[in-house]
């Protein structure tokens, strides 16, 4: 059975504007989805980082951090209690 090219063209006839719109949709939707996912991932990392407090030890000059909102924390190296580092 032989199928002519004219018959196939009539079956798969797509307007040029529809073809361009579908092509853009196929390209833009995955890009927007990836952008949204990475923005959500970055926002989650920033919010976790914002909950950590940085300290600088006066005695041994070690800079360390503790998660949570604390005003004082013991230095892991020498045990001295330090106040949070203010910028």
ChimeraX attribute file (.defattr): number of C-alpha atoms within 10 A of each C-alpha:
attribute: neighborCount
match mode: 1-to-1
recipient: residues
	/A:1	3
	/A:2	4
	/A:3	7
	/A:4	8
	/A:5	9
	/A:6	8
	/A:7	10
	/A:8	10
	/A:9	10
	/A:10	9
	/A:11	9
	/A:12	8
	/A:13	10
	/A:14	11
	/A:15	9
	/A:16	9
	/A:17	9
	/A:18	10
	/A:19	12
	/A:20	12
	/A:21	12
	/A:22	12
	/A:23	11
	/A:24	11
	/A:25	12
	/A:26	11
	/A:27	11
	/A:28	11
	/A:29	11
	/A:30	11
	/A:31	12
	/A:32	11
	/A:33	11
	/A:34	11
	/A:35	12
	/A:36	12
	/A:37	12
	/A:38	12
	/A:39	12
	/A:40	12
	/A:41	11
	/A:42	11
	/A:43	12
	/A:44	12
	/A:45	11
	/A:46	11
	/A:47	10
	/A:48	11
	/A:49	12
	/A:50	12
	/A:51	12
	/A:52	14
	/A:53	20
	/A:54	18
	/A:55	24
	/A:56	19
	/A:57	22
	/A:58	13
	/A:59	13
	/A:60	12
	/A:61	12
	/A:62	13
	/A:63	13
	/A:64	17
	/A:65	15
	/A:66	15
	/A:67	12
	/A:68	12
	/A:69	12
	/A:70	14
	/A:71	12
	/A:72	14
	/A:73	20
	/A:74	15
	/A:75	21
	/A:76	13
	/A:77	12
	/A:78	12
	/A:79	12
	/A:80	14
	/A:81	16
	/A:82	16
	/A:83	17
	/A:84	19
	/A:85	15
	/A:86	8
	/A:87	4
